Amino acid sequence: MIVFVVYSATYLPYRLTFIENDQTTAFDHLMNGFFIVDLIVNFLSSYEDPVTLQEVTDNKLIAINYLKTWFALDFLSTVPTDFFD
């Protein structure tokens, strides 16, 4: 996961800015697939309620919490770079 995040935070902006006619690689597709799986897993993973300190396992509450916190950033990380060409 760290390798994908470092790659998408450093090399992808450089590639999109300075390299013309660049093609998407198999690594890019693998990275996008991994981020999509991570997005789905986050919708299914419980979290600890900060007030009650209890584990929340209700899927609706998990989805609401995820949508309010990290969903936007995670969703943007799944957008294929071809979209920007």
matplotlib code that plots the C-alpha trace (Angstrom):
import matplotlib.pyplot as plt

x = [0.0, 2.8, 4.5, 1.2, 0.7, 4.3, 4.1, 0.8, 1.9, 5.2, 5.6, 2.1, 1.9, 5.3, 4.2, 0.9, 2.6, 5.8, 5.5, 3.5, 1.7, 2.3, 0.6, -1.0, 1.1, 0.1, 1.4, -1.1, -4.0, -2.8, -2.6, -6.1, -7.5, -5.8, -7.3, -10.8, -10.5, -9.3, -12.4, -14.7, -12.9, -13.3, -17.0, -17.1, -14.6, -15.8, -14.5, -14.3, -16.9, -14.9, -17.6, -18.5, -15.3, -17.4, -16.8, -19.4, -20.4, -23.6, -23.0, -25.1, -23.2, -19.8, -20.8, -21.9, -18.7, -16.5, -18.4, -17.8, -14.1, -11.7, -14.1, -13.4, -9.6, -9.9, -12.3, -10.0, -7.1, -9.1, -9.7, -7.6, -4.9, -6.2, -9.2, -6.9, -5.5]
y = [0.0, 2.4, 1.8, 2.6, 5.8, 7.0, 6.3, 8.1, 11.0, 11.5, 10.0, 10.3, 14.1, 14.3, 11.9, 13.7, 17.1, 16.5, 13.4, 13.6, 10.6, 8.5, 5.2, 3.6, 0.6, -2.7, -1.3, 1.6, -0.8, -2.9, 0.2, 1.3, -2.1, -2.2, 1.2, 0.1, -3.0, -0.7, 1.5, -1.5, -2.9, 0.5, 0.3, -3.0, -2.3, -1.5, 1.5, 2.7, 5.3, 8.2, 9.0, 5.6, 3.8, 0.9, -0.9, 0.0, -2.9, -1.6, -1.3, 1.8, 3.6, 2.4, 3.8, 7.1, 7.5, 6.6, 9.0, 11.8, 11.1, 9.5, 8.5, 11.6, 11.2, 7.4, 7.9, 10.4, 7.9, 5.4, 7.7, 6.4, 8.7, 8.3, 10.4, 13.5, 13.1]
z = [0.0, 0.9, -2.5, -4.3, -2.3, -2.8, -6.5, -6.9, -4.9, -6.6, -10.0, -11.3, -11.1, -12.8, -15.5, -16.1, -16.3, -18.3, -20.3, -23.5, -25.1, -22.0, -21.9, -18.8, -17.6, -16.0, -12.7, -13.0, -13.6, -10.6, -8.4, -9.5, -8.8, -5.4, -4.5, -5.6, -3.3, -0.5, -1.1, -0.8, 2.3, 4.0, 3.6, 5.4, 8.2, 11.7, 13.5, 17.1, 18.1, 19.6, 22.2, 23.5, 22.6, 21.4, 18.1, 15.5, 13.3, 11.7, 8.0, 7.6, 10.3, 8.9, 5.5, 6.9, 8.9, 5.9, 3.6, 6.1, 6.6, 4.1, 1.2, -1.0, -0.9, -1.4, -4.3, -6.0, -5.7, -7.8, -10.8, -13.6, -14.9, -18.4, -17.3, -17.2, -20.8]

ax = plt.figure().add_subplot(projection="3d")
ax.plot(x, y, z, "-o")
ax.set_aspect("equal")
plt.show()
